[in-house]
């Protein structure tokens, strides 16, 4: 069973795939970088987890093949 943070990260990753397709990891990486610049390391950790989910997701990989 997932905790609330994990559930939200999965939900955000799915939204990114739906919204940006193959560019979803790029968008998440830019958000993580912005969090680092603002020294918001908790938010950076969240975006890093979203990137991991996107990397593991077959939906993100198949979104790239649609274009």
N, CA, C and O atoms as a CHARMM CRD file, in Angstrom:
* protein
*
  268
    1    1 UNK  N      0.84000  -1.17800   0.00000 PROA 1      0.00000
    2    1 UNK  CA     0.00000   0.00000   0.00000 PROA 1      0.00000
    3    1 UNK  C      0.88700   1.24300   0.00000 PROA 1      0.00000
    4    1 UNK  O      1.92900   1.27400   0.65500 PROA 1      0.00000
    5    2 UNK  N      0.46800   2.25300  -0.73100 PROA 2      0.00000
    6    2 UNK  CA     1.25700   3.46700  -0.86700 PROA 2      0.00000
    7    2 UNK  C      0.88100   4.48300   0.20700 PROA 2      0.00000
    8    2 UNK  O     -0.27400   4.57600   0.62400 PROA 2      0.00000
    9    3 UNK  N      1.89500   5.24700   0.64700 PROA 3      0.00000
   10    3 UNK  CA     1.56900   6.35300   1.53700 PROA 3      0.00000
   11    3 UNK  C      1.09400   7.53500   0.68700 PROA 3      0.00000
   12    3 UNK  O      1.12600   7.47000  -0.54200 PROA 3      0.00000
   13    4 UNK  N      0.66200   8.59500   1.33000 PROA 4      0.00000
   14    4 UNK  CA     0.08200   9.73700   0.62000 PROA 4      0.00000
   15    4 UNK  C      1.08200  10.38000  -0.33900 PROA 4      0.00000
   16    4 UNK  O      0.71200  10.74800  -1.45400 PROA 4      0.00000
   17    5 UNK  N      2.34400  10.52100   0.07600 PROA 5      0.00000
   18    5 UNK  CA     3.35600  11.13800  -0.78900 PROA 5      0.00000
   19    5 UNK  C      3.60100  10.31900  -2.05200 PROA 5      0.00000
   20    5 UNK  O      3.73700  10.87300  -3.14300 PROA 5      0.00000
   21    6 UNK  N      3.65600   9.01500  -1.90100 PROA 6      0.00000
   22    6 UNK  CA     3.87300   8.14300  -3.05900 PROA 6      0.00000
   23    6 UNK  C      2.67700   8.20200  -4.01000 PROA 6      0.00000
   24    6 UNK  O      2.84700   8.24200  -5.22900 PROA 6      0.00000
   25    7 UNK  N      1.47600   8.20700  -3.45100 PROA 7      0.00000
   26    7 UNK  CA     0.27600   8.28600  -4.26000 PROA 7      0.00000
   27    7 UNK  C      0.23600   9.59000  -5.05900 PROA 7      0.00000
   28    7 UNK  O     -0.11600   9.59000  -6.23900 PROA 7      0.00000
   29    8 UNK  N      0.59700  10.69100  -4.41500 PROA 8      0.00000
   30    8 UNK  CA     0.61900  11.97900  -5.10300 PROA 8      0.00000
   31    8 UNK  C      1.69600  12.01600  -6.18500 PROA 8      0.00000
   32    8 UNK  O      1.48100  12.59900  -7.24800 PROA 8      0.00000
   33    9 UNK  N      2.84300  11.40600  -5.93100 PROA 9      0.00000
   34    9 UNK  CA     3.91200  11.36400  -6.93200 PROA 9      0.00000
   35    9 UNK  C      3.46700  10.56200  -8.15700 PROA 9      0.00000
   36    9 UNK  O      3.72800  10.96500  -9.29000 PROA 9      0.00000
   37   10 UNK  N      2.80800   9.44900  -7.93700 PROA 10     0.00000
   38   10 UNK  CA     2.30000   8.63400  -9.04200 PROA 10     0.00000
   39   10 UNK  C      1.24400   9.40400  -9.82800 PROA 10     0.00000
   40   10 UNK  O      1.23600   9.38200 -11.05900 PROA 10     0.00000
   41   11 UNK  N      0.36700  10.07400  -9.11500 PROA 11     0.00000
   42   11 UNK  CA    -0.67500  10.86800  -9.76600 PROA 11     0.00000
   43   11 UNK  C     -0.05300  11.97500 -10.61300 PROA 11     0.00000
   44   11 UNK  O     -0.48000  12.20400 -11.74400 PROA 11     0.00000
   45   12 UNK  N      0.95300  12.66100 -10.07200 PROA 12     0.00000
   46   12 UNK  CA     1.63000  13.73400 -10.81100 PROA 12     0.00000
   47   12 UNK  C      2.34600  13.17500 -12.04500 PROA 12     0.00000
   48   12 UNK  O      2.30600  13.78500 -13.11400 PROA 12     0.00000
   49   13 UNK  N      2.99700  12.02200 -11.90000 PROA 13     0.00000
   50   13 UNK  CA     3.68700  11.40500 -13.03200 PROA 13     0.00000
   51   13 UNK  C      2.68900  11.05300 -14.13700 PROA 13     0.00000
   52   13 UNK  O      2.96000  11.28200 -15.31500 PROA 13     0.00000
   53   14 UNK  N      1.55200  10.50300 -13.76100 PROA 14     0.00000
   54   14 UNK  CA     0.53100  10.16300 -14.76100 PROA 14     0.00000
   55   14 UNK  C      0.00600  11.40500 -15.45900 PROA 14     0.00000
   56   14 UNK  O     -0.22300  11.38500 -16.66800 PROA 14     0.00000
   57   15 UNK  N     -0.18900  12.48600 -14.71100 PROA 15     0.00000
   58   15 UNK  CA    -0.64200  13.73400 -15.31700 PROA 15     0.00000
   59   15 UNK  C      0.40600  14.26600 -16.29700 PROA 15     0.00000
   60   15 UNK  O      0.06500  14.72100 -17.38900 PROA 15     0.00000
   61   16 UNK  N      1.68000  14.20700 -15.90600 PROA 16     0.00000
   62   16 UNK  CA     2.75000  14.68500 -16.78500 PROA 16     0.00000
   63   16 UNK  C      2.78000  13.89900 -18.09100 PROA 16     0.00000
   64   16 UNK  O      2.97000  14.47600 -19.16100 PROA 16     0.00000
   65   17 UNK  N      2.59500  12.59300 -18.00700 PROA 17     0.00000
   66   17 UNK  CA     2.57400  11.75600 -19.21400 PROA 17     0.00000
   67   17 UNK  C      1.40200  12.16200 -20.10400 PROA 17     0.00000
   68   17 UNK  O      1.54700  12.28800 -21.32000 PROA 17     0.00000
   69   18 UNK  N      0.24100  12.36500 -19.48300 PROA 18     0.00000
   70   18 UNK  CA    -0.93200  12.75400 -20.26800 PROA 18     0.00000
   71   18 UNK  C     -0.75200  14.12900 -20.89800 PROA 18     0.00000
   72   18 UNK  O     -1.17400  14.35600 -22.03200 PROA 18     0.00000
   73   19 UNK  N     -0.13100  15.03800 -20.17100 PROA 19     0.00000
   74   19 UNK  CA    -0.00700  16.41600 -20.63500 PROA 19     0.00000
   75   19 UNK  C      1.15400  16.61900 -21.60600 PROA 19     0.00000
   76   19 UNK  O      1.00800  17.31700 -22.60900 PROA 19     0.00000
   77   20 UNK  N      2.31500  16.01000 -21.31200 PROA 20     0.00000
   78   20 UNK  CA     3.53400  16.28600 -22.06400 PROA 20     0.00000
   79   20 UNK  C      4.07500  15.09600 -22.85400 PROA 20     0.00000
   80   20 UNK  O      5.01400  15.25300 -23.63400 PROA 20     0.00000
   81   21 UNK  N      3.50600  13.92900 -22.66800 PROA 21     0.00000
   82   21 UNK  CA     3.95000  12.74700 -23.40400 PROA 21     0.00000
   83   21 UNK  C      5.41500  12.43700 -23.15300 PROA 21     0.00000
   84   21 UNK  O      5.84500  12.32300 -22.00500 PROA 21     0.00000
   85   22 UNK  N      6.16800  12.30400 -24.21400 PROA 22     0.00000
   86   22 UNK  CA     7.58200  11.92200 -24.11600 PROA 22     0.00000
   87   22 UNK  C      8.43300  12.99300 -23.44200 PROA 22     0.00000
   88   22 UNK  O      9.54300  12.70000 -22.99800 PROA 22     0.00000
   89   23 UNK  N      7.94400  14.21300 -23.35700 PROA 23     0.00000
   90   23 UNK  CA     8.69800  15.29200 -22.72700 PROA 23     0.00000
   91   23 UNK  C      8.43400  15.40200 -21.22900 PROA 23     0.00000
   92   23 UNK  O      8.95900  16.30800 -20.58300 PROA 23     0.00000
   93   24 UNK  N      7.64200  14.51200 -20.67000 PROA 24     0.00000
   94   24 UNK  CA     7.32200  14.54200 -19.24200 PROA 24     0.00000
   95   24 UNK  C      8.57700  14.49100 -18.36000 PROA 24     0.00000
   96   24 UNK  O      8.66100  15.26100 -17.40300 PROA 24     0.00000
   97   25 UNK  N      9.56100  13.61500 -18.64100 PROA 25     0.00000
   98   25 UNK  CA    10.76900  13.60900 -17.80300 PROA 25     0.00000
   99   25 UNK  C     11.54400  14.92900 -17.86800 PROA 25     0.00000
  100   25 UNK  O     12.11000  15.36700 -16.86600 PROA 25     0.00000
  101   26 UNK  N     11.56900  15.54700 -19.01800 PROA 26     0.00000
  102   26 UNK  CA    12.25000  16.83200 -19.14500 PROA 26     0.00000
  103   26 UNK  C     11.58200  17.88200 -18.25600 PROA 26     0.00000
  104   26 UNK  O     12.26100  18.63200 -17.55500 PROA 26     0.00000
  105   27 UNK  N     10.27100  17.92900 -18.28800 PROA 27     0.00000
  106   27 UNK  CA     9.53000  18.87900 -17.46800 PROA 27     0.00000
  107   27 UNK  C      9.80100  18.62400 -15.98300 PROA 27     0.00000
  108   27 UNK  O     10.04000  19.56400 -15.22500 PROA 27     0.00000
  109   28 UNK  N      9.76400  17.36100 -15.57100 PROA 28     0.00000
  110   28 UNK  CA    10.01600  17.02500 -14.16900 PROA 28     0.00000
  111   28 UNK  C     11.44300  17.39500 -13.76000 PROA 28     0.00000
  112   28 UNK  O     11.66500  17.87300 -12.64800 PROA 28     0.00000
  113   29 UNK  N     12.40000  17.17700 -14.64600 PROA 29     0.00000
  114   29 UNK  CA    13.79100  17.53300 -14.34000 PROA 29     0.00000
  115   29 UNK  C     13.95500  19.03900 -14.18100 PROA 29     0.00000
  116   29 UNK  O     14.70400  19.50000 -13.31900 PROA 29     0.00000
  117   30 UNK  N     13.25900  19.79900 -15.01000 PROA 30     0.00000
  118   30 UNK  CA    13.33000  21.25900 -14.88600 PROA 30     0.00000
  119   30 UNK  C     12.72900  21.71000 -13.55200 PROA 30     0.00000
  120   30 UNK  O     13.24700  22.62700 -12.91500 PROA 30     0.00000
  121   31 UNK  N     11.65500  21.07600 -13.13700 PROA 31     0.00000
  122   31 UNK  CA    11.04600  21.43000 -11.85100 PROA 31     0.00000
  123   31 UNK  C     11.97100  21.06100 -10.68800 PROA 31     0.00000
  124   31 UNK  O     12.06300  21.80300  -9.71100 PROA 31     0.00000
  125   32 UNK  N     12.65400  19.91900 -10.79100 PROA 32     0.00000
  126   32 UNK  CA    13.60100  19.52400  -9.74400 PROA 32     0.00000
  127   32 UNK  C     14.76100  20.51500  -9.67400 PROA 32     0.00000
  128   32 UNK  O     15.19400  20.89000  -8.58400 PROA 32     0.00000
  129   33 UNK  N     15.25700  20.93400 -10.81900 PROA 33     0.00000
  130   33 UNK  CA    16.35500  21.89900 -10.85100 PROA 33     0.00000
  131   33 UNK  C     15.93100  23.22700 -10.23400 PROA 33     0.00000
  132   33 UNK  O     16.69800  23.84700  -9.49700 PROA 33     0.00000
  133   34 UNK  N     14.72600  23.65700 -10.52900 PROA 34     0.00000
  134   34 UNK  CA    14.22300  24.90500  -9.95500 PROA 34     0.00000
  135   34 UNK  C     14.12000  24.78900  -8.43000 PROA 34     0.00000
  136   34 UNK  O     14.42600  25.74200  -7.71400 PROA 34     0.00000
  137   35 UNK  N     13.69500  23.63800  -7.94200 PROA 35     0.00000
  138   35 UNK  CA    13.60700  23.42000  -6.50000 PROA 35     0.00000
  139   35 UNK  C     14.98800  23.48200  -5.85100 PROA 35     0.00000
  140   35 UNK  O     15.13600  24.01400  -4.75100 PROA 35     0.00000
  141   36 UNK  N     16.00000  22.93800  -6.53400 PROA 36     0.00000
  142   36 UNK  CA    17.36800  23.00200  -6.00800 PROA 36     0.00000
  143   36 UNK  C     17.83500  24.45300  -5.93900 PROA 36     0.00000
  144   36 UNK  O     18.42400  24.87200  -4.94300 PROA 36     0.00000
  145   37 UNK  N     17.57300  25.21500  -6.99000 PROA 37     0.00000
  146   37 UNK  CA    17.96400  26.62400  -7.01000 PROA 37     0.00000
  147   37 UNK  C     17.33200  27.39800  -5.85900 PROA 37     0.00000
  148   37 UNK  O     17.94000  28.31900  -5.31500 PROA 37     0.00000
  149   38 UNK  N     16.11600  27.02300  -5.49400 PROA 38     0.00000
  150   38 UNK  CA    15.41400  27.69100  -4.40500 PROA 38     0.00000
  151   38 UNK  C     15.71900  27.06200  -3.05000 PROA 38     0.00000
  152   38 UNK  O     15.14200  27.45000  -2.03400 PROA 38     0.00000
  153   39 UNK  N     16.62500  26.09400  -3.03900 PROA 39     0.00000
  154   39 UNK  CA    17.02700  25.36800  -1.83500 PROA 39     0.00000
  155   39 UNK  C     15.84200  24.70500  -1.11700 PROA 39     0.00000
  156   39 UNK  O     15.80400  24.62300   0.11100 PROA 39     0.00000
  157   40 UNK  N     14.89200  24.24300  -1.90900 PROA 40     0.00000
  158   40 UNK  CA    13.73800  23.51600  -1.39900 PROA 40     0.00000
  159   40 UNK  C     13.97300  22.03300  -1.67700 PROA 40     0.00000
  160   40 UNK  O     13.49600  21.48100  -2.66900 PROA 40     0.00000
  161   41 UNK  N     14.72000  21.40900  -0.77100 PROA 41     0.00000
  162   41 UNK  CA    15.18000  20.04900  -1.02000 PROA 41     0.00000
  163   41 UNK  C     14.07700  19.00500  -0.85100 PROA 41     0.00000
  164   41 UNK  O     14.15600  17.92900  -1.44300 PROA 41     0.00000
  165   42 UNK  N     13.06300  19.30300  -0.06300 PROA 42     0.00000
  166   42 UNK  CA    11.93600  18.37600   0.04800 PROA 42     0.00000
  167   42 UNK  C     11.17900  18.31500  -1.27900 PROA 42     0.00000
  168   42 UNK  O     10.80400  17.23500  -1.73500 PROA 42     0.00000
  169   43 UNK  N     10.96200  19.46100  -1.88700 PROA 43     0.00000
  170   43 UNK  CA    10.28400  19.49600  -3.18700 PROA 43     0.00000
  171   43 UNK  C     11.15900  18.84900  -4.26000 PROA 43     0.00000
  172   43 UNK  O     10.65300  18.17400  -5.15600 PROA 43     0.00000
  173   44 UNK  N     12.46400  19.05500  -4.16600 PROA 44     0.00000
  174   44 UNK  CA    13.38500  18.41800  -5.11400 PROA 44     0.00000
  175   44 UNK  C     13.30200  16.89800  -4.99800 PROA 44     0.00000
  176   44 UNK  O     13.29700  16.19400  -6.00800 PROA 44     0.00000
  177   45 UNK  N     13.23700  16.39600  -3.77600 PROA 45     0.00000
  178   45 UNK  CA    13.12400  14.94600  -3.57000 PROA 45     0.00000
  179   45 UNK  C     11.83100  14.41800  -4.17400 PROA 45     0.00000
  180   45 UNK  O     11.81000  13.32000  -4.73000 PROA 45     0.00000
  181   46 UNK  N     10.74700  15.19200  -4.07100 PROA 46     0.00000
  182   46 UNK  CA     9.48100  14.78100  -4.66900 PROA 46     0.00000
  183   46 UNK  C      9.60500  14.69300  -6.18000 PROA 46     0.00000
  184   46 UNK  O      9.14100  13.72400  -6.78100 PROA 46     0.00000
  185   47 UNK  N     10.22500  15.69300  -6.80500 PROA 47     0.00000
  186   47 UNK  CA    10.37800  15.67000  -8.26100 PROA 47     0.00000
  187   47 UNK  C     11.33000  14.56500  -8.69200 PROA 47     0.00000
  188   47 UNK  O     11.15400  13.97500  -9.75800 PROA 47     0.00000
  189   48 UNK  N     12.34000  14.27800  -7.87200 PROA 48     0.00000
  190   48 UNK  CA    13.24400  13.17400  -8.19300 PROA 48     0.00000
  191   48 UNK  C     12.47200  11.85200  -8.18400 PROA 48     0.00000
  192   48 UNK  O     12.68800  10.99800  -9.04400 PROA 48     0.00000
  193   49 UNK  N     11.57200  11.68700  -7.21000 PROA 49     0.00000
  194   49 UNK  CA    10.76600  10.46700  -7.16100 PROA 49     0.00000
  195   49 UNK  C      9.84600  10.38500  -8.37500 PROA 49     0.00000
  196   49 UNK  O      9.64300   9.30500  -8.93000 PROA 49     0.00000
  197   50 UNK  N      9.29100  11.52200  -8.78600 PROA 50     0.00000
  198   50 UNK  CA     8.44700  11.54400  -9.98400 PROA 50     0.00000
  199   50 UNK  C      9.26500  11.13000 -11.20100 PROA 50     0.00000
  200   50 UNK  O      8.77500  10.38900 -12.05400 PROA 50     0.00000
  201   51 UNK  N     10.50000  11.59900 -11.28900 PROA 51     0.00000
  202   51 UNK  CA    11.37800  11.18500 -12.39400 PROA 51     0.00000
  203   51 UNK  C     11.61800   9.68100 -12.38100 PROA 51     0.00000
  204   51 UNK  O     11.63000   9.04400 -13.43400 PROA 51     0.00000
  205   52 UNK  N     11.80900   9.11000 -11.19200 PROA 52     0.00000
  206   52 UNK  CA    12.00100   7.66200 -11.09100 PROA 52     0.00000
  207   52 UNK  C     10.75900   6.91800 -11.56900 PROA 52     0.00000
  208   52 UNK  O     10.85900   5.91500 -12.27600 PROA 52     0.00000
  209   53 UNK  N      9.59500   7.41300 -11.18000 PROA 53     0.00000
  210   53 UNK  CA     8.34600   6.78400 -11.60700 PROA 53     0.00000
  211   53 UNK  C      8.20900   6.87000 -13.12300 PROA 53     0.00000
  212   53 UNK  O      7.81500   5.90000 -13.77100 PROA 53     0.00000
  213   54 UNK  N      8.53200   8.02600 -13.68200 PROA 54     0.00000
  214   54 UNK  CA     8.46100   8.18300 -15.13600 PROA 54     0.00000
  215   54 UNK  C      9.42600   7.23200 -15.84200 PROA 54     0.00000
  216   54 UNK  O      9.10800   6.68700 -16.89900 PROA 54     0.00000
  217   55 UNK  N     10.59900   7.04000 -15.25400 PROA 55     0.00000
  218   55 UNK  CA    11.58800   6.14400 -15.85000 PROA 55     0.00000
  219   55 UNK  C     11.10400   4.69300 -15.84100 PROA 55     0.00000
  220   55 UNK  O     11.39700   3.92600 -16.75900 PROA 55     0.00000
  221   56 UNK  N     10.36600   4.32800 -14.80300 PROA 56     0.00000
  222   56 UNK  CA     9.85800   2.96100 -14.67600 PROA 56     0.00000
  223   56 UNK  C      8.57000   2.73100 -15.46900 PROA 56     0.00000
  224   56 UNK  O      8.17800   1.58800 -15.70500 PROA 56     0.00000
  225   57 UNK  N      7.92200   3.80500 -15.87300 PROA 57     0.00000
  226   57 UNK  CA     6.58900   3.71900 -16.46400 PROA 57     0.00000
  227   57 UNK  C      6.62700   3.30000 -17.93100 PROA 57     0.00000
  228   57 UNK  O      7.28600   3.95100 -18.74200 PROA 57     0.00000
  229   58 UNK  N      5.93000   2.22400 -18.28100 PROA 58     0.00000
  230   58 UNK  CA     5.84200   1.86600 -19.69900 PROA 58     0.00000
  231   58 UNK  C      5.01200   2.88400 -20.48300 PROA 58     0.00000
  232   58 UNK  O      5.20000   3.03200 -21.69100 PROA 58     0.00000
  233   59 UNK  N      4.09800   3.58500 -19.81300 PROA 59     0.00000
  234   59 UNK  CA     3.27500   4.59200 -20.49900 PROA 59     0.00000
  235   59 UNK  C      4.13400   5.75000 -20.99400 PROA 59     0.00000
  236   59 UNK  O      3.89200   6.28600 -22.07600 PROA 59     0.00000
  237   60 UNK  N      5.13600   6.13700 -20.20700 PROA 60     0.00000
  238   60 UNK  CA     6.01800   7.23100 -20.62500 PROA 60     0.00000
  239   60 UNK  C      6.86600   6.80600 -21.82600 PROA 60     0.00000
  240   60 UNK  O      7.12900   7.60500 -22.72500 PROA 60     0.00000
  241   61 UNK  N      7.28100   5.56300 -21.82900 PROA 61     0.00000
  242   61 UNK  CA     8.10000   5.07900 -22.94700 PROA 61     0.00000
  243   61 UNK  C      7.25400   4.94100 -24.21000 PROA 61     0.00000
  244   61 UNK  O      7.73200   5.22300 -25.30800 PROA 61     0.00000
  245   62 UNK  N      6.00900   4.51100 -24.06400 PROA 62     0.00000
  246   62 UNK  CA     5.16300   4.36400 -25.25400 PROA 62     0.00000
  247   62 UNK  C      4.66500   5.71300 -25.75400 PROA 62     0.00000
  248   62 UNK  O      4.32100   5.84300 -26.92900 PROA 62     0.00000
  249   63 UNK  N      4.62100   6.71800 -24.88500 PROA 63     0.00000
  250   63 UNK  CA     4.19600   8.05900 -25.32200 PROA 63     0.00000
  251   63 UNK  C      5.18200   8.62700 -26.32800 PROA 63     0.00000
  252   63 UNK  O      4.79600   9.37500 -27.22600 PROA 63     0.00000
  253   64 UNK  N      6.43900   8.28000 -26.18200 PROA 64     0.00000
  254   64 UNK  CA     7.44600   8.76300 -27.11200 PROA 64     0.00000
  255   64 UNK  C      7.30300   8.14000 -28.48800 PROA 64     0.00000
  256   64 UNK  O      7.67100   8.75300 -29.49100 PROA 64     0.00000
  257   65 UNK  N      6.77700   6.94100 -28.54300 PROA 65     0.00000
  258   65 UNK  CA     6.65400   6.28200 -29.84300 PROA 65     0.00000
  259   65 UNK  C      5.45600   6.78200 -30.64900 PROA 65     0.00000
  260   65 UNK  O      5.34600   6.48500 -31.83900 PROA 65     0.00000
  261   66 UNK  N      4.55400   7.54200 -30.01000 PROA 66     0.00000
  262   66 UNK  CA     3.39400   8.05400 -30.72400 PROA 66     0.00000
  263   66 UNK  C      3.76800   9.19500 -31.67600 PROA 66     0.00000
  264   66 UNK  O      3.02300   9.49400 -32.60900 PROA 66     0.00000
  265   67 UNK  N      4.91700   9.82900 -31.44300 PROA 67     0.00000
  266   67 UNK  CA     5.26500  11.00700 -32.23300 PROA 67     0.00000
  267   67 UNK  C      6.28000  10.68200 -33.27400 PROA 67     0.00000
  268   67 UNK  O      6.69000  11.56000 -34.03300 PROA 67     0.00000
